Amino acid sequence: MRLIPLVGAALLLSAGSAMAQPSEPGVAVGATAGTSGVGLDVQVKLGPIFTLRGSLDRLTHSADERYDGVDYNADLTFDTVGAFIDMHPMANGLLISGGAYLGDRDIALAATPTGPVEIGGQTYSASQVGTLNGAVKLGDVAPFIGLGWDDTFYRSGRWGFRAVAGVAWSDAPEVALTSTGGSLSNDATFQARLRDESQRITEETEGYGLFPIIQVGLNYKF
């Protein structure tokens, strides 16, 4: 990936221009991009060690996913706000960040089978199933911890570079699956099978509760 050497070069340039003395309190705004989506940051420097940071991020992504033998179109939408404290233990760009992302983190599923599929352990025809729609909902609160570099308040210029890597986590996702347009869509037994299928998808998506965060950004200091 070309991103890795570019980030490494930016870190070296930032380190070379960083100020040696502790920073003064200040305010900065920035733009970020990464696995959390694209976003905006606001930072308030509390002293030489601690910075309070708030973020607004949006992540959208579409992909084809296969769950329990059924092919779905998956549309991911994460709209989150974040609150963090960045600690700079050496009073320079090196940081340890802790906080949480809060907001809606949902994956919409849709599938229209063209042949027989297994739902909840029972095989059904495409006409019986119709269209399957599902919602994979992750927890609204995702604590975060990470390491990185942000020299915004530790250099003489107005601009600063930020790079952070860490992980956010939440409870296992909740999955709800429904059927429309099928001859059995309103059948009570088929509805029970859909609930069983929802549980199977839940088990397959348990790993979604652990979300890696890799983020780079550019800040402007006032």
N, CA and C atoms as a LAMMPS dump frame, in Angstrom:
ITEM: TIMESTEP
0
ITEM: NUMBER OF ATOMS
666
ITEM: BOX BOUNDS ff ff ff
-5.0000000000000000e+02 5.0000000000000000e+02
-5.0000000000000000e+02 5.0000000000000000e+02
-5.0000000000000000e+02 5.0000000000000000e+02
ITEM: ATOMS id mol type element x y z
1 1 1 N 0.838 -1.195 0
2 1 2 C 0 0 0
3 1 3 C 0.877 1.25 0
4 2 1 N 0.549 2.225 -0.843
5 2 2 C 1.334 3.44 -0.918
6 2 3 C 1.156 4.315 0.306
7 3 1 N 0.053 4.115 1.036
8 3 2 C -0.236 4.971 2.188
9 3 3 C 0.835 4.854 3.258
10 4 1 N 1.366 3.655 3.473
11 4 2 C 2.308 3.427 4.57
12 4 3 C 3.593 4.242 4.397
13 5 1 N 4.279 4.184 3.22
14 5 2 C 5.485 5.014 3.097
15 5 3 C 5.19 6.495 3.13
16 6 1 N 4.021 6.935 2.624
17 6 2 C 3.668 8.349 2.666
18 6 3 C 3.492 8.824 4.1
19 7 1 N 2.801 8.017 4.907
20 7 2 C 2.605 8.369 6.315
21 7 3 C 3.941 8.404 7.039
22 8 1 N 4.819 7.423 6.741
23 8 2 C 6.123 7.405 7.384
24 8 3 C 6.935 8.638 7.054
25 9 1 N 6.883 9.065 5.794
26 9 2 C 7.624 10.261 5.407
27 9 3 C 7.069 11.494 6.087
28 10 1 N 5.748 11.564 6.182
29 10 2 C 5.131 12.719 6.839
30 10 3 C 5.496 12.776 8.312
31 11 1 N 5.57 11.625 8.956
32 11 2 C 5.959 11.579 10.369
33 11 3 C 7.386 12.08 10.558
34 12 1 N 8.296 11.679 9.667
35 12 2 C 9.676 12.128 9.787
36 12 3 C 9.799 13.628 9.585
37 13 1 N 9.073 14.168 8.607
38 13 2 C 9.093 15.604 8.374
39 13 3 C 8.512 16.359 9.555
40 14 1 N 7.401 15.816 10.13
41 14 2 C 6.774 16.466 11.27
42 14 3 C 7.684 16.463 12.476
43 15 1 N 8.342 15.316 12.721
44 15 2 C 9.242 15.217 13.87
45 15 3 C 10.39 16.193 13.738
46 16 1 N 10.889 16.386 12.504
47 16 2 C 12.007 17.279 12.311
48 16 3 C 11.672 18.724 12.564
49 17 1 N 10.399 19.106 12.358
50 17 2 C 10.008 20.504 12.528
51 17 3 C 9.333 20.76 13.865
52 18 1 N 9.204 19.727 14.718
53 18 2 C 8.506 19.892 15.994
54 18 3 C 9.315 20.779 16.924
55 19 1 N 8.598 21.527 17.751
56 19 2 C 9.248 22.392 18.733
57 19 3 C 9.737 21.566 19.91
58 20 1 N 10.843 21.94 20.478
59 20 2 C 11.395 21.175 21.605
60 20 3 C 10.705 21.527 22.907
61 21 1 N 10.231 22.777 23.054
62 21 2 C 9.637 23.178 24.315
63 21 3 C 8.162 22.792 24.373
64 22 1 N 7.573 22.656 25.605
65 22 2 C 6.172 22.33 25.744
66 22 3 C 5.309 23.381 25.061
67 23 1 N 4.129 22.93 24.552
68 23 2 C 3.236 23.825 23.836
69 23 3 C 2.403 24.659 24.792
70 24 1 N 1.894 25.792 24.267
71 24 2 C 0.961 26.62 25.012
72 24 3 C -0.464 26.17 24.702
73 25 1 N -1.415 26.483 25.594
74 25 2 C -2.799 26.142 25.3
75 25 3 C -3.246 26.764 23.979
76 26 1 N -4.138 26.103 23.267
77 26 2 C -4.603 26.608 21.988
78 26 3 C -5.775 25.795 21.483
79 27 1 N -6.259 26.163 20.294
80 27 2 C -7.378 25.495 19.644
81 27 3 C -6.988 25.181 18.212
82 28 1 N -7.418 24.025 17.708
83 28 2 C -7.128 23.641 16.341
84 28 3 C -8.337 22.914 15.752
85 29 1 N -8.495 23.034 14.453
86 29 2 C -9.512 22.277 13.721
87 29 3 C -8.809 21.472 12.644
88 30 1 N -9.413 20.358 12.246
89 30 2 C -8.753 19.527 11.259
90 30 3 C -9.713 18.65 10.492
91 31 1 N -9.205 18.079 9.409
92 31 2 C -9.928 17.114 8.591
93 31 3 C -9.201 15.78 8.664
94 32 1 N -9.966 14.681 8.733
95 32 2 C -9.379 13.355 8.883
96 32 3 C -9.98 12.389 7.873
97 33 1 N -9.255 11.311 7.634
98 33 2 C -9.743 10.233 6.777
99 33 3 C -9.128 8.931 7.248
100 34 1 N -9.905 7.835 7.131
101 34 2 C -9.401 6.546 7.564
102 34 3 C -10.501 5.527 7.651
103 35 1 N -10.272 4.488 8.437
104 35 2 C -11.267 3.428 8.553
105 35 3 C -12.52 3.874 9.294
106 36 1 N -12.442 4.98 10.017
107 36 2 C -13.635 5.533 10.675
108 36 3 C -14.434 6.418 9.733
109 37 1 N -13.949 6.611 8.506
110 37 2 C -14.621 7.445 7.526
111 37 3 C -13.893 8.758 7.331
112 38 1 N -14.6 9.731 6.796
113 38 2 C -14.07 11.085 6.677
114 38 3 C -14.705 11.924 7.768
115 39 1 N -13.937 12.875 8.304
116 39 2 C -14.491 13.607 9.437
117 39 3 C -13.816 14.921 9.699
118 40 1 N -14.324 15.567 10.733
119 40 2 C -13.796 16.835 11.21
120 40 3 C -13.444 16.691 12.682
121 41 1 N -12.347 17.331 13.081
122 41 2 C -11.881 17.314 14.469
123 41 3 C -11.787 18.734 15.01
124 42 1 N -12.034 18.869 16.301
125 42 2 C -11.747 20.104 17.032
126 42 3 C -10.905 19.711 18.236
127 43 1 N -9.767 20.397 18.438
128 43 2 C -8.877 20.091 19.54
129 43 3 C -8.672 21.316 20.428
130 44 1 N -8.656 21.074 21.722
131 44 2 C -8.366 22.128 22.696
132 44 3 C -7.189 21.662 23.54
133 45 1 N -6.087 22.408 23.469
134 45 2 C -4.9 22.061 24.239
135 45 3 C -5.078 22.513 25.679
136 46 1 N -4.961 21.574 26.62
137 46 2 C -5.16 21.882 28.032
138 46 3 C -3.86 22.174 28.762
139 47 1 N -2.744 21.933 28.111
140 47 2 C -1.443 22.131 28.734
141 47 3 C -0.402 21.383 27.941
142 48 1 N 0.785 21.189 28.478
143 48 2 C 1.849 20.529 27.718
144 48 3 C 1.611 19.042 27.479
145 49 1 N 0.711 18.423 28.233
146 49 2 C 0.535 16.968 28.148
147 49 3 C -0.809 16.567 27.541
148 50 1 N -1.899 17.232 27.931
149 50 2 C -3.235 16.757 27.569
150 50 3 C -3.926 17.655 26.549
151 51 1 N -4.644 17.004 25.629
152 51 2 C -5.47 17.681 24.636
153 51 3 C -6.845 17.047 24.629
154 52 1 N -7.868 17.875 24.674
155 52 2 C -9.25 17.413 24.574
156 52 3 C -9.653 17.484 23.105
157 53 1 N -10.262 16.411 22.583
158 53 2 C -10.568 16.348 21.161
159 53 3 C -11.981 15.835 20.927
160 54 1 N -12.686 16.493 20.023
161 54 2 C -14.005 16.034 19.6
162 54 3 C -13.993 15.781 18.102
163 55 1 N -14.804 14.818 17.651
164 55 2 C -14.795 14.472 16.231
165 55 3 C -16.201 14.219 15.719
166 56 1 N -16.362 14.38 14.433
167 56 2 C -17.598 14.055 13.722
168 56 3 C -17.191 13.264 12.484
169 57 1 N -17.653 12.002 12.388
170 57 2 C -17.207 11.12 11.312
171 57 3 C -18.393 10.476 10.593
172 58 1 N -18.204 10.227 9.315
173 58 2 C -19.204 9.499 8.526
174 58 3 C -18.492 8.481 7.647
175 59 1 N -18.951 7.229 7.717
176 59 2 C -18.389 6.146 6.923
177 59 3 C -19.511 5.437 6.185
178 60 1 N -19.416 5.344 4.872
179 60 2 C -20.368 4.589 4.065
180 60 3 C -19.605 3.626 3.176
181 61 1 N -20.179 2.445 2.991
182 61 2 C -19.509 1.432 2.174
183 61 3 C -20.543 0.396 1.743
184 62 1 N -20.437 -0.059 0.502
185 62 2 C -21.318 -1.106 -0.017
186 62 3 C -20.474 -2.28 -0.491
187 63 1 N -20.974 -3.488 -0.235
188 63 2 C -20.233 -4.688 -0.635
189 63 3 C -21.203 -5.859 -0.717
190 64 1 N -20.782 -6.887 -1.422
191 64 2 C -21.542 -8.138 -1.473
192 64 3 C -21.002 -9.059 -0.383
193 65 1 N -21.905 -9.532 0.467
194 65 2 C -21.521 -10.398 1.581
195 65 3 C -22.359 -11.671 1.549
196 66 1 N -21.776 -12.747 2.021
197 66 2 C -22.473 -14.033 2.072
198 66 3 C -22.599 -14.46 3.528
199 67 1 N -23.836 -14.603 3.984
200 67 2 C -24.105 -15.03 5.349
201 67 3 C -24.95 -16.295 5.327
202 68 1 N -24.451 -17.349 5.968
203 68 2 C -25.169 -18.62 6.08
204 68 3 C -25.675 -19.105 4.717
205 69 1 N -24.839 -18.952 3.685
206 69 2 C -25.172 -19.473 2.369
207 69 3 C -26.04 -18.582 1.509
208 70 1 N -26.397 -17.388 1.979
209 70 2 C -27.239 -16.47 1.212
210 70 3 C -26.408 -15.238 0.851
211 71 1 N -26.496 -14.84 -0.413
212 71 2 C -25.756 -13.66 -0.884
213 71 3 C -26.572 -12.398 -0.659
214 72 1 N -25.977 -11.446 0.07
215 72 2 C -26.64 -10.184 0.394
216 72 3 C -25.848 -9.013 -0.185
217 73 1 N -26.571 -7.947 -0.502
218 73 2 C -25.939 -6.658 -0.719
219 73 3 C -25.923 -5.948 0.623
220 74 1 N -24.74 -5.56 1.087
221 74 2 C -24.593 -4.945 2.408
222 74 3 C -24.212 -3.483 2.258
223 75 1 N -24.999 -2.609 2.842
224 75 2 C -24.72 -1.168 2.85
225 75 3 C -24.411 -0.74 4.271
226 76 1 N -23.171 -0.33 4.491
227 76 2 C -22.714 0.081 5.815
228 76 3 C -22.792 1.595 5.934
229 77 1 N -23.374 2.053 7.046
230 77 2 C -23.436 3.483 7.335
231 77 3 C -23.116 3.712 8.798
232 78 1 N -22.025 4.425 9.061
233 78 2 C -21.653 4.807 10.422
234 78 3 C -21.671 6.331 10.507
235 79 1 N -22.531 6.877 11.34
236 79 2 C -22.554 8.307 11.632
237 79 3 C -22.259 8.475 13.116
238 80 1 N -21.067 8.961 13.437
239 80 2 C -20.648 8.993 14.832
240 80 3 C -20.058 10.34 15.224
241 81 1 N -20.177 10.62 16.504
242 81 2 C -19.419 11.703 17.12
243 81 3 C -18.462 11.048 18.099
244 82 1 N -17.35 11.698 18.35
245 82 2 C -16.363 11.122 19.242
246 82 3 C -15.884 12.121 20.27
247 83 1 N -15.512 11.615 21.432
248 83 2 C -14.94 12.437 22.496
249 83 3 C -13.709 11.708 23.026
250 84 1 N -12.567 12.417 23.037
251 84 2 C -11.302 11.768 23.368
252 84 3 C -10.408 12.69 24.19
253 85 1 N -9.509 12.073 24.927
254 85 2 C -8.412 12.781 25.57
255 85 3 C -7.113 12.209 25.014
256 86 1 N -6.298 13.075 24.41
257 86 2 C -4.994 12.674 23.886
258 86 3 C -3.919 13.088 24.893
259 87 1 N -3.144 12.12 25.335
260 87 2 C -2.058 12.383 26.273
261 87 3 C -0.727 12.322 25.517
262 88 1 N 0.057 13.386 25.649
263 88 2 C 1.384 13.467 25.035
264 88 3 C 2.425 13.329 26.153
265 89 1 N 2.805 12.096 26.509
266 89 2 C 3.619 11.868 27.713
267 89 3 C 5.002 12.503 27.656
268 90 1 N 5.518 12.75 26.456
269 90 2 C 6.856 13.336 26.319
270 90 3 C 6.782 14.798 25.902
271 91 1 N 5.573 15.384 26.007
272 91 2 C 5.363 16.783 25.624
273 91 3 C 5.849 17.051 24.203
274 92 1 N 5.566 16.086 23.319
275 92 2 C 5.824 16.273 21.89
276 92 3 C 4.685 15.609 21.114
277 93 1 N 4.889 15.324 19.834
278 93 2 C 3.806 14.807 19.009
279 93 3 C 3.31 13.417 19.38
280 94 1 N 4.149 12.606 20.012
281 94 2 C 3.749 11.252 20.385
282 94 3 C 2.548 11.291 21.319
283 95 1 N 1.52 10.466 21.043
284 95 2 C 0.312 10.523 21.868
285 95 3 C -0.254 9.143 22.164
286 96 1 N -0.972 9.094 23.274
287 96 2 C -1.84 7.97 23.641
288 96 3 C -3.247 8.537 23.713
289 97 1 N -4.168 7.933 22.986
290 97 2 C -5.521 8.478 22.896
291 97 3 C -6.536 7.51 23.477
292 98 1 N -7.49 8.05 24.227
293 98 2 C -8.57 7.246 24.779
294 98 3 C -9.872 8.01 24.729
295 99 1 N -10.962 7.294 24.498
296 99 2 C -12.263 7.956 24.429
297 99 3 C -13.307 7.005 23.899
298 100 1 N -14.265 7.527 23.138
299 100 2 C -15.343 6.69 22.624
300 100 3 C -15.996 7.337 21.414
301 101 1 N -16.486 6.47 20.527
302 101 2 C -17.353 6.886 19.424
303 101 3 C -18.803 6.627 19.841
304 102 1 N -19.683 7.572 19.526
305 102 2 C -21.091 7.44 19.868
306 102 3 C -21.941 7.743 18.64
307 103 1 N -22.999 6.94 18.426
308 103 2 C -23.893 7.202 17.311
309 103 3 C -24.336 5.93 16.617
310 104 1 N -25.036 6.115 15.502
311 104 2 C -25.588 4.993 14.744
312 104 3 C -24.506 4.306 13.926
313 105 1 N -24.437 2.992 14.063
314 105 2 C -23.506 2.175 13.278
315 105 3 C -24.28 0.957 12.796
316 106 1 N -24.792 1.057 11.574
317 106 2 C -25.722 0.05 11.053
318 106 3 C -25.258 -0.492 9.707
319 107 1 N -25.627 -1.754 9.448
320 107 2 C -25.397 -2.384 8.153
321 107 3 C -26.738 -2.9 7.652
322 108 1 N -27.189 -2.418 6.5
323 108 2 C -28.449 -2.86 5.906
324 108 3 C -28.168 -3.99 4.926
325 109 1 N -28.925 -5.082 5.04
326 109 2 C -28.761 -6.241 4.171
327 109 3 C -29.983 -6.393 3.27
328 110 1 N -29.755 -6.815 2.033
329 110 2 C -30.855 -7.074 1.107
330 110 3 C -30.459 -8.22 0.189
331 111 1 N -31.388 -9.169 -0.001
332 111 2 C -31.128 -10.308 -0.871
333 111 3 C -32.433 -10.746 -1.529
334 112 1 N -32.377 -11.023 -2.821
335 112 2 C -33.517 -11.58 -3.553
336 112 3 C -33.049 -12.869 -4.206
337 113 1 N -33.232 -13.99 -3.549
338 113 2 C -32.749 -15.266 -4.084
339 113 3 C -33.39 -15.591 -5.434
340 114 1 N -32.605 -16.224 -6.286
341 114 2 C -33.114 -16.669 -7.584
342 114 3 C -33.258 -18.186 -7.642
343 115 1 N -32.919 -18.847 -6.553
344 115 2 C -33.042 -20.291 -6.476
345 115 3 C -33.286 -20.709 -5.042
346 116 1 N -33.347 -21.995 -4.777
347 116 2 C -33.589 -22.477 -3.413
348 116 3 C -32.506 -21.998 -2.447
349 117 1 N -32.916 -21.61 -1.245
350 117 2 C -31.977 -21.186 -0.203
351 117 3 C -32.395 -21.809 1.118
352 118 1 N -31.435 -21.939 2.003
353 118 2 C -31.709 -22.489 3.327
354 118 3 C -31.907 -21.35 4.311
355 119 1 N -33.03 -21.322 4.974
356 119 2 C -33.361 -20.309 5.969
357 119 3 C -33.66 -21.004 7.281
358 120 1 N -32.855 -20.734 8.283
359 120 2 C -33.078 -21.341 9.593
360 120 3 C -33.051 -22.849 9.585
361 121 1 N -32.235 -23.435 8.686
362 121 2 C -32.106 -24.886 8.642
363 121 3 C -33.096 -25.578 7.737
364 122 1 N -33.968 -24.827 7.052
365 122 2 C -34.97 -25.394 6.157
366 122 3 C -34.802 -24.782 4.768
367 123 1 N -34.923 -25.602 3.721
368 123 2 C -34.771 -25.119 2.354
369 123 3 C -36.105 -24.61 1.817
370 124 1 N -36.056 -23.418 1.208
371 124 2 C -37.25 -22.794 0.623
372 124 3 C -36.938 -22.357 -0.799
373 125 1 N -37.994 -22.268 -1.621
374 125 2 C -37.833 -21.792 -2.987
375 125 3 C -37.769 -20.267 -2.986
376 126 1 N -37.287 -19.716 -4.117
377 126 2 C -37.19 -18.265 -4.233
378 126 3 C -38.558 -17.606 -4.118
379 127 1 N -39.598 -18.228 -4.684
380 127 2 C -40.938 -17.631 -4.621
381 127 3 C -41.491 -17.652 -3.208
382 128 1 N -41.113 -18.615 -2.418
383 128 2 C -41.564 -18.662 -1.027
384 128 3 C -40.867 -17.6 -0.181
385 129 1 N -39.598 -17.351 -0.473
386 129 2 C -38.803 -16.42 0.332
387 129 3 C -39.07 -14.97 -0.037
388 130 1 N -39.167 -14.668 -1.34
389 130 2 C -39.305 -13.284 -1.77
390 130 3 C -37.995 -12.532 -1.575
391 131 1 N -38.073 -11.35 -1.015
392 131 2 C -36.892 -10.511 -0.754
393 131 3 C -36.596 -10.508 0.737
394 132 1 N -35.344 -10.762 1.064
395 132 2 C -34.902 -10.72 2.461
396 132 3 C -34.27 -9.361 2.748
397 133 1 N -34.689 -8.761 3.831
398 133 2 C -34.095 -7.501 4.288
399 133 3 C -33.645 -7.666 5.726
400 134 1 N -32.455 -7.197 6.002
401 134 2 C -31.921 -7.34 7.357
402 134 3 C -31.235 -6.082 7.832
403 135 1 N -31.096 -5.974 9.127
404 135 2 C -30.384 -4.863 9.746
405 135 3 C -29.412 -5.427 10.769
406 136 1 N -28.144 -5.114 10.583
407 136 2 C -27.105 -5.476 11.547
408 136 3 C -26.768 -4.202 12.307
409 137 1 N -27.12 -4.162 13.579
410 137 2 C -26.932 -2.952 14.375
411 137 3 C -25.857 -3.188 15.419
412 138 1 N -24.797 -2.372 15.341
413 138 2 C -23.751 -2.424 16.351
414 138 3 C -24.09 -1.475 17.492
415 139 1 N -23.42 -1.648 18.613
416 139 2 C -23.672 -0.816 19.782
417 139 3 C -23.477 0.658 19.485
418 140 1 N -24.299 1.499 20.111
419 140 2 C -24.224 2.94 19.892
420 140 3 C -23 3.574 20.554
421 141 1 N -22.356 2.854 21.47
422 141 2 C -21.166 3.366 22.15
423 141 3 C -20.006 2.402 21.902
424 142 1 N -18.909 2.94 21.377
425 142 2 C -17.732 2.123 21.092
426 142 3 C -16.503 2.767 21.718
427 143 1 N -16.044 2.301 22.887
428 143 2 C -14.81 2.827 23.478
429 143 3 C -13.632 2.649 22.527
430 144 1 N -12.662 3.547 22.641
431 144 2 C -11.511 3.539 21.736
432 144 3 C -10.231 3.778 22.522
433 145 1 N -9.155 3.112 22.087
434 145 2 C -7.823 3.389 22.604
435 145 3 C -6.843 3.258 21.445
436 146 1 N -5.854 4.15 21.408
437 146 2 C -4.917 4.103 20.303
438 146 3 C -3.617 4.845 20.592
439 147 1 N -2.672 4.703 19.674
440 147 2 C -1.377 5.371 19.722
441 147 3 C -1.187 6.154 18.429
442 148 1 N -0.399 7.222 18.504
443 148 2 C -0.181 7.954 17.277
444 148 3 C 0.757 9.134 17.428
445 149 1 N 0.633 10.045 16.469
446 149 2 C 1.47 11.239 16.421
447 149 3 C 0.601 12.418 16.005
448 150 1 N 0.711 13.518 16.73
449 150 2 C 0.034 14.763 16.358
450 150 3 C 0.902 15.918 16.836
451 151 1 N 1.524 16.62 15.89
452 151 2 C 2.463 17.681 16.256
453 151 3 C 1.843 19.078 16.161
454 152 1 N 0.517 19.15 16.081
455 152 2 C -0.161 20.421 15.856
456 152 3 C 0.265 21.493 16.85
457 153 1 N 0.334 21.142 18.137
458 153 2 C 0.664 22.109 19.18
459 153 3 C 2.142 22.07 19.577
460 154 1 N 2.953 21.382 18.775
461 154 2 C 4.361 21.234 19.128
462 154 3 C 5.29 21.676 17.994
463 155 1 N 4.804 22.574 17.168
464 155 2 C 5.623 23.089 16.083
465 155 3 C 5.308 24.566 15.89
466 156 1 N 6.172 25.268 15.198
467 156 2 C 6.045 26.718 15.091
468 156 3 C 4.971 27.149 14.109
469 157 1 N 4.683 26.355 13.079
470 157 2 C 3.707 26.746 12.071
471 157 3 C 2.274 26.535 12.505
472 158 1 N 1.359 26.966 11.651
473 158 2 C -0.07 26.81 11.92
474 158 3 C -0.578 25.408 11.637
475 159 1 N 0.088 24.702 10.728
476 159 2 C -0.402 23.401 10.302
477 159 3 C 0.254 22.273 11.084
478 160 1 N -0.507 21.211 11.305
479 160 2 C 0.011 20.042 11.995
480 160 3 C -0.48 18.765 11.341
481 161 1 N 0.291 17.709 11.507
482 161 2 C -0.032 16.399 10.928
483 161 3 C -0.463 15.437 12.033
484 162 1 N -1.434 14.587 11.709
485 162 2 C -1.942 13.637 12.691
486 162 3 C -2.029 12.238 12.065
487 163 1 N -1.587 11.22 12.81
488 163 2 C -1.729 9.822 12.404
489 163 3 C -1.975 8.994 13.659
490 164 1 N -3.03 8.207 13.649
491 164 2 C -3.4 7.422 14.828
492 164 3 C -3.81 6.022 14.391
493 165 1 N -3.431 5.018 15.174
494 165 2 C -3.86 3.642 14.966
495 165 3 C -4.332 3.081 16.3
496 166 1 N -5.466 2.402 16.271
497 166 2 C -6.006 1.837 17.505
498 166 3 C -7.181 0.935 17.217
499 167 1 N -8.018 0.741 18.206
500 167 2 C -9.159 -0.14 18.04
501 167 3 C -10.34 0.403 18.835
502 168 1 N -11.533 0.287 18.242
503 168 2 C -12.791 0.583 18.931
504 168 3 C -13.551 -0.725 19.085
505 169 1 N -14.275 -0.86 20.162
506 169 2 C -14.997 -2.117 20.381
507 169 3 C -16.376 -1.834 20.98
508 170 1 N -17.281 -2.784 20.776
509 170 2 C -18.635 -2.663 21.322
510 170 3 C -19.212 -4.05 21.502
511 171 1 N -20.418 -4.114 22.043
512 171 2 C -21.09 -5.399 22.212
513 171 3 C -21.328 -6.053 20.855
514 172 1 N -21.576 -7.364 20.859
515 172 2 C -21.88 -8.083 19.628
516 172 3 C -23.093 -7.459 18.944
517 173 1 N -23.112 -7.428 17.626
518 173 2 C -24.219 -6.781 16.92
519 173 3 C -25.541 -7.519 17.093
520 174 1 N -26.634 -6.771 16.908
521 174 2 C -27.964 -7.342 16.882
522 174 3 C -28.433 -7.416 15.433
523 175 1 N -29.057 -8.543 15.057
524 175 2 C -29.49 -8.754 13.675
525 175 3 C -30.988 -9.027 13.644
526 176 1 N -31.696 -8.344 12.744
527 176 2 C -33.124 -8.576 12.537
528 176 3 C -33.346 -8.813 11.051
529 177 1 N -34.008 -9.908 10.702
530 177 2 C -34.22 -10.305 9.313
531 177 3 C -35.71 -10.417 9.029
532 178 1 N -36.148 -9.848 7.902
533 178 2 C -37.555 -9.908 7.501
534 178 3 C -37.655 -10.35 6.046
535 179 1 N -38.875 -10.733 5.643
536 179 2 C -39.139 -11.162 4.281
537 179 3 C -40.349 -10.418 3.736
538 180 1 N -40.274 -10.017 2.475
539 180 2 C -41.404 -9.378 1.801
540 180 3 C -41.556 -9.962 0.404
541 181 1 N -42.812 -10.024 -0.057
542 181 2 C -43.069 -10.451 -1.434
543 181 3 C -43.019 -11.932 -1.68
544 182 1 N -42.82 -12.738 -0.647
545 182 2 C -42.796 -14.19 -0.81
546 182 3 C -44.122 -14.81 -0.398
547 183 1 N -44.388 -15.984 -0.914
548 183 2 C -45.653 -16.639 -0.57
549 183 3 C -45.718 -17.038 0.897
550 184 1 N -44.55 -17.138 1.563
551 184 2 C -44.525 -17.496 2.985
552 184 3 C -44.076 -16.326 3.871
553 185 1 N -44.027 -15.124 3.317
554 185 2 C -43.507 -13.986 4.084
555 185 3 C -44.26 -13.767 5.385
556 186 1 N -45.561 -14.04 5.39
557 186 2 C -46.379 -13.817 6.592
558 186 3 C -46.712 -15.104 7.328
559 187 1 N -46.076 -16.193 6.918
560 187 2 C -46.338 -17.481 7.565
561 187 3 C -45.623 -17.548 8.914
562 188 1 N -46.34 -17.994 9.936
563 188 2 C -45.78 -18.004 11.293
564 188 3 C -44.57 -18.921 11.404
565 189 1 N -44.624 -20.086 10.763
566 189 2 C -43.492 -21.01 10.826
567 189 3 C -42.272 -20.425 10.13
568 190 1 N -42.517 -19.788 8.974
569 190 2 C -41.412 -19.161 8.25
570 190 3 C -40.829 -17.996 9.049
571 191 1 N -41.679 -17.262 9.754
572 191 2 C -41.19 -16.176 10.6
573 191 3 C -40.263 -16.717 11.685
574 192 1 N -40.604 -17.869 12.223
575 192 2 C -39.736 -18.49 13.233
576 192 3 C -38.396 -18.884 12.618
577 193 1 N -38.431 -19.375 11.374
578 193 2 C -37.183 -19.708 10.682
579 193 3 C -36.328 -18.457 10.458
580 194 1 N -36.988 -17.347 10.162
581 194 2 C -36.248 -16.098 9.971
582 194 3 C -35.547 -15.672 11.257
583 195 1 N -36.207 -15.89 12.382
584 195 2 C -35.567 -15.56 13.663
585 195 3 C -34.359 -16.457 13.903
586 196 1 N -34.482 -17.734 13.538
587 196 2 C -33.334 -18.635 13.65
588 196 3 C -32.198 -18.178 12.731
589 197 1 N -32.567 -17.745 11.52
590 197 2 C -31.56 -17.273 10.563
591 197 3 C -30.883 -16.003 11.075
592 198 1 N -31.661 -15.137 11.71
593 198 2 C -31.084 -13.92 12.288
594 198 3 C -30.036 -14.261 13.328
595 199 1 N -30.305 -15.285 14.13
596 199 2 C -29.344 -15.7 15.15
597 199 3 C -28.075 -16.253 14.509
598 200 1 N -28.219 -16.967 13.405
599 200 2 C -27.047 -17.505 12.718
600 200 3 C -26.185 -16.373 12.154
601 201 1 N -26.83 -15.357 11.58
602 201 2 C -26.078 -14.219 11.058
603 201 3 C -25.4 -13.475 12.201
604 202 1 N -26.092 -13.368 13.336
605 202 2 C -25.501 -12.722 14.512
606 202 3 C -24.193 -13.402 14.891
607 203 1 N -24.199 -14.729 14.888
608 203 2 C -22.996 -15.475 15.24
609 203 3 C -21.874 -15.232 14.228
610 204 1 N -22.229 -15.052 12.95
611 204 2 C -21.219 -14.829 11.922
612 204 3 C -20.651 -13.414 11.979
613 205 1 N -21.393 -12.48 12.556
614 205 2 C -20.948 -11.079 12.575
615 205 3 C -20.438 -10.637 13.94
616 206 1 N -20.211 -11.565 14.844
617 206 2 C -19.739 -11.201 16.181
618 206 3 C -18.439 -10.409 16.133
619 207 1 N -17.583 -10.728 15.167
620 207 2 C -16.31 -10.032 15.06
621 207 3 C -16.436 -8.569 14.688
622 208 1 N -17.62 -8.148 14.215
623 208 2 C -17.81 -6.757 13.85
624 208 3 C -17.761 -5.833 15.06
625 209 1 N -17.907 -6.392 16.262
626 209 2 C -17.842 -5.569 17.463
627 209 3 C -16.463 -5.01 17.729
628 210 1 N -15.441 -5.568 17.072
629 210 2 C -14.059 -5.101 17.214
630 210 3 C -13.667 -4.43 15.901
631 211 1 N -13.425 -3.11 15.961
632 211 2 C -13.253 -2.331 14.735
633 211 3 C -11.906 -1.615 14.754
634 212 1 N -10.978 -1.965 13.824
635 212 2 C -9.682 -1.292 13.802
636 212 3 C -9.815 0.144 13.291
637 213 1 N -9.099 1.057 13.924
638 213 2 C -9.096 2.465 13.528
639 213 3 C -7.7 2.848 13.051
640 214 1 N -7.603 3.259 11.797
641 214 2 C -6.392 3.84 11.244
642 214 3 C -6.798 5.162 10.61
643 215 1 N -6.173 6.244 11.05
644 215 2 C -6.662 7.57 10.668
645 215 3 C -5.489 8.529 10.479
646 216 1 N -5.567 9.334 9.426
647 216 2 C -4.602 10.394 9.212
648 216 3 C -5.361 11.699 9.034
649 217 1 N -4.707 12.812 9.334
650 217 2 C -5.401 14.082 9.215
651 217 3 C -4.447 15.272 9.174
652 218 1 N -5.008 16.405 8.841
653 218 2 C -4.275 17.651 8.772
654 218 3 C -5.022 18.688 9.605
655 219 1 N -4.306 19.361 10.509
656 219 2 C -4.918 20.311 11.436
657 219 3 C -4.413 21.733 11.193
658 220 1 N -5.254 22.697 11.562
659 220 2 C -4.87 24.113 11.512
660 220 3 C -5.032 24.698 12.903
661 221 1 N -3.976 25.286 13.413
662 221 2 C -3.939 25.819 14.772
663 221 3 C -4.206 27.327 14.773
664 222 1 N -5.057 27.748 15.694
665 222 2 C -5.364 29.181 15.827
666 222 3 C -4.465 29.817 16.884
